[in-house]
Amino acid sequence: METKDLYKILEVSKGASREEIRRSYRKLARKYHPDANPGDTEAEGRFKEIQHAYEILSNQERRREYDEGPRTFFGGNAQASGRTGGGDFSDFSDLFGSFGDVFGRSPRAAATAPRGEDAIVNVNLKFSDALNGVTMRVKAPVEESCGECRGTGAAAGTAPRTCPECRGRGTRSRDQGFFALSEPCPKCGGKGTFIERPCVRCAGNGRLRGIRQVKVRIPAGAKDGMKVRVPGRGSDGEHGGAAGDLFVVTRVEEHSVFKRRGDDFVIEVPISFVEAALGAEIDVPRPGGKMVKLRLPAGTREGRQFRVREAGATRPKDGGKGDLIVRVTLMVPGKINRREREILEALAEERDENVREELFRKAQA
């Protein structure tokens, strides 16, 4: 006699609609399926109960018989009635499309021709090319469709045939008692077709390794390590699948004067003692060979930084400009003549200052 409430097993009410029963079954089947709980005998038993309950409640006639009174369903009635699955489904894979759907692996995706692999190429750029942008040709190692068989893998005058084992589906069902699982067809390897006479040139693979020359535009302001994507210029896909992409990675040579910091350039500019003390307007080189005027205030100290707006690198994303960061360094003359010495001595006598007084005060605190 049936001793368990099939509605409770499926976690639905007795008045649940057919769609509610279906949704609950899908959720519970995912949760307790043996492949999702390897080695868990309790989950396996729960799954069989769920499968059995759905087999009865999803079928209108059998559900009516169950609701009308006690009947014996466990122990082989499904087999005796010639049913291997519940309701409108011939096996477990009919409910989900294939077992792969239970865990997010779509059978439709499996049947889709595979996308080609992406290709990666490193390019070395001169500082000026990275600064201004450059169009260049690169050699990308890729897999290309075989010209002899046009990517089919079949010898000239022939074509791939539909697999007689799976009739082009690429999968076959394997009986597991209460349910059936879908697995790749062993004859065609899940492709749905097979080749009787392989192409001699590509040995039936449909693709060949080669070098593809690709024209690529490196945008102005390219940084070291930046990736430039060229869609569809990677390896060809299998059996007509979409091609992969080409990624060009930039390696930019260092400049002896300008140092890159994000979208900004940093430059160290020497100034004289007189310019630092009195202030001055000086010329500062900017990337690309032009000059920019910079006003130094009187009393400029060693290491002070000034920002020149929009005098840095071009931003590849929006075409805007970074800044030029100017760091001043004080140049002390190595040799001075008698007149210069007299002037400096007079200045020292006039100022009569102890520049280390604050240092000693802090050191003794």
N, C-alpha and C positions, 0 to 999 in steps of 0.2 A: 504494500500500500504506500501511496505517496505520503511521506511523513513531514516534508518541509514545504513551507510556503514559497512557491515559486516567485510570487511578487516581491517578497522580502529579499529573496536571493538576488533579484535584479534591482532592488532598492527603488521600487515604484509602488504606487497605490494600485488597488484592484481596478479602479476605473481609469487607469492610465491609457492614453491613446497609443496607437501603434507607433507613432513617431517618437513619443516619450520612451517607450520600451526600447526602441532601436537606439536612441541616443545613450540611454543608460547602459545598454549592452556594450556599445562601442567603448564607453569610458571604462567599464569594469574589465573588458577583455584586454585592453591595453595595460591595465594595472596588474592583472594576475596572470598574464600569459607566461607559460614556462620559459620562453626565450628571454623574457624580461626579469625572470626570477630563477636563474639556473640553480639547480640543486635544492630548491625550496619545495618540498613535497606538499606542504600545507597550501601554498599558492597554486600548485598544480591541481589539487583536489578542489579548491575553490573555483578555479577556472572551469573545470569539468561541470561543476554544478551550474555555473553561469551559462555555459554552452547549452546544457540540457534544458534549463529554464527558458532560455530564449527560443530554443527549438520548438517548444510547446506554445509559448505565449505569443510568438510572432505569427503563428498559423491560426487563422480565424476559427477553423473547425475544431482543431485540437484545443484551443483556448476555451471554446464554448463547452466542450466535453469536460475539461478540467474544472471549470467554474460550476458545472451542474452537479458534480459529486466526485467522490474518491475514485481514482483509477490508478493502475500501476504503470508508471512511466519509466522508472529506472529498471535496469536489468535487460535491456535489449529491445524495447518496443520500437525505438527509432530504426534499428537495423531491420526488425521484422516488417516494418511498414515501408521499407525501401528508401527511407530518408537518411541522408548523411549530414544534413544541415537543417536549420530551422527556417520556416516561413518560405520566402521567395528565393532563398539562396541555396545553390547546389553545394557549395562548400565554403569554408572560412574565407578563402580568398575572394569570393564573390561579394562578401560584405565590405571588405576594405579595398578591393581592387587587387591587392596582393598583400602578403604579410608585411612587406616593406612599408606600407602606408601606416601601419600601427605605430611605427617609430619614426615617421617623417620621411621615409625614403620612397619617393613617388615612383611607381612603375612607369609612368609616362616619361619621367626624366630619364629612366634607365633605357627606354626605347629611343630617346632622342640621340641623334648623332653627337659624339663627344666633341666638345670645344677644343681647339688647338691650344698648345702650351704657349705661355708668354715667353718672349725672348728679352734678354737683358744685355746691353752693350755699354761699356765704359768709354768715354771720350775725354781726351785731354784738351783743355782750352787755354789759350793765352789770356792774360789779364784783360787785354783790350777787347777780345772777342766776347768774353763773359760780360764785360761792361756794356758793350754796344749791341750785342746779339749777333748771331751768325747763322747762315744756312750752310749745311754740310751734308755729305753723304757718309753713311756708316754701313758697315758690313755686319749683318745679323745672321748668326747661325740658327737655322730653322729647319723644320720638316715641311717640305712642299709636296703638293699632290703630284703623283707620278704622271708624267706627260704621256706615257705609253698606254696606260689604261684609264687615264683621266680620273684617277683616284678610286676606281672601283675595286682594284686588286685582282680583277679577272683578266685572263688573256684576251688579246685582240680578237674580236668577233664573237666573244662570249660575254655573259653578264652573270652577276650573282643570282642564285636561285632561292626561291622561298623555301625555308627549312621544312621538310615534310614531317619532322618530329613534332614541332610546336606550331606549324602552320603560320609562321611569321610572327607569332606573339613574342618569342624570345624567352618564354617561361613555360614551365609545366607544373602541374599540381602533383603533390606527393601526399598520399593518404596517411593520416595520423590518428585514426580511430574516429573520435567525435568530430574532428575537423581535418582540413587539408591545408598544406602550406604550398606557396609558390616558390620555385627555385629556378635559376637560370637553366635554360635548355642545354644539356650536355653535348648535343650534336653541333649546335651553332654558337655555343658560348654566350647565349643571350642576345645575339645580334638579330635573330629572326631570318637571316639568310646565310648561305654557305657558298663557297667557291669550289667548283669542280676542277677548273684549270686555272691555277694562279698565274698572274702576270710574271713573265721571266725577269723583267727589269727590277721590279720591287718585291718579288717573291710573295705576292699576294697581300702585301701590307697596304698598298695604295698610296704610300708616301715615301719620299727619299730625303735623306739629309743633304742640305745644301747651304749656300751662302746667298743671302738676299741683300741687295744694295737698296738702301732706303734713304730718301732725302728727308732731312729733319731740320726744323727751324728751332734754334736755341734762342730763347727770348733774351732781351737786354736785361742785365742785372742778375744773370744766372749765378747761383751760389755753388760752392763746392759741395758735392753730394746731392744736388737737386736732381729729381727724376722728371724727365720729359716723356709723356705718354703719347705714342703714335698708335691709334686704334686700328686693329685689324691687320697689323704688319708683323705679327708673330707667326708661329707655325700654323699651317692649315689644319682645319679640323678633320676628323676621320669621317669618311662616308658622307661628305658634304656638310659636315658640321661647321659652325662659325670659327673663323680664325682667331687666334689669340692676339694679344697686343704686344707691341715693342716698347720697352722702357729704356731710355737713354739716360745714363747716369753721368753727370758732369764732374770732372776733376779739374779744378781751376788752379793755375800756377800762382804762387804767392808773389806779391809786388814788394819791391825793396823799400817803398815809402808808405804806401797806403795799406792799412790793415783793415780787413773786413770785420764788422761787428753788427750782425743782423743786416739791416738795410742801410746802415751807416758806414762811413769810412773814417778811420782815425789816422791822423798825421801828427808827428812831432815836429815843431818848428822852432829853431833856435832864434833867440833875440839877445841883443846886447844889453849891458848893464845900463847904458844911457837910455835905451828904448824902454826898459823896464821901469826905470826911475822917473823919467819925464813923460812917458806915454808916447805913442807914435801910431801912424797908419802904415801898415805893412802889406805887401803882396804875399798871398798864400796860394800855392799850386792846388788845383783840384783835379780829380780823376778825369782823364780825357785830354789833358794838356792845357786847359784854360787856367786863368788866374781869378782870384777873388780878393777883394779888399777887406782887411780886418783892422778895426780900431782898437789899439791897446790903451787901457786907461793908465794914468800915472800910478806908479807903485805896484805894477803887475808882479806877482810873485812866481817863483819857479814852480812848474807843474800845473799852473792854472789852466783850465779848459774853457774853450769858447765853442759855441755851436753855430755853424753857418747853415741856415735852413735850406733844405732842398738842393744841397750841393753834393749829395751822396749818390748811392746806387739807385737805379730804376727798380721799382717793385714789379716783378713779372706778373703778379695777379691783377693789379689795377693800373699800372703805368705811372703811379706816383713816384715821388723821389724821397729817398732817405736824406740824412743830414751829413755834413762834414764836421767832424769833431777835431778841433785844433788844440793840441796840448803844447804849451810853450816850455822851452828849456832855456835856462840862463847860461849864456856863454861868457866865461871869464877869460880875458886875454892872458896868454901865456907869457908874453914879454911886453914891457912898457918902456917908453923912453924917459929921459930926465924930466921933460916938461910935464908929461902925464903923471909922473910920480909926484912932482911938486903940487899938481892940482889935487890929486887924491889925498895927499898928506894934509893939505889945507882943508879939504872937505872933512877929513876925519877929525881934525882939530876943532873945526866949526861945530860939528854935530856932537862930539864928545859923548857918545852913547855906548851903553853896555848891552849888547844884543843878547847876552846869555844870562842876564839877571833873572828873568822869569823862569828859565830852566833850572837854575840853582835853587830858587825859592820852592819850586815844585818838588825837586829832588829831596829837600830837607823836611818836607811836610810829613 
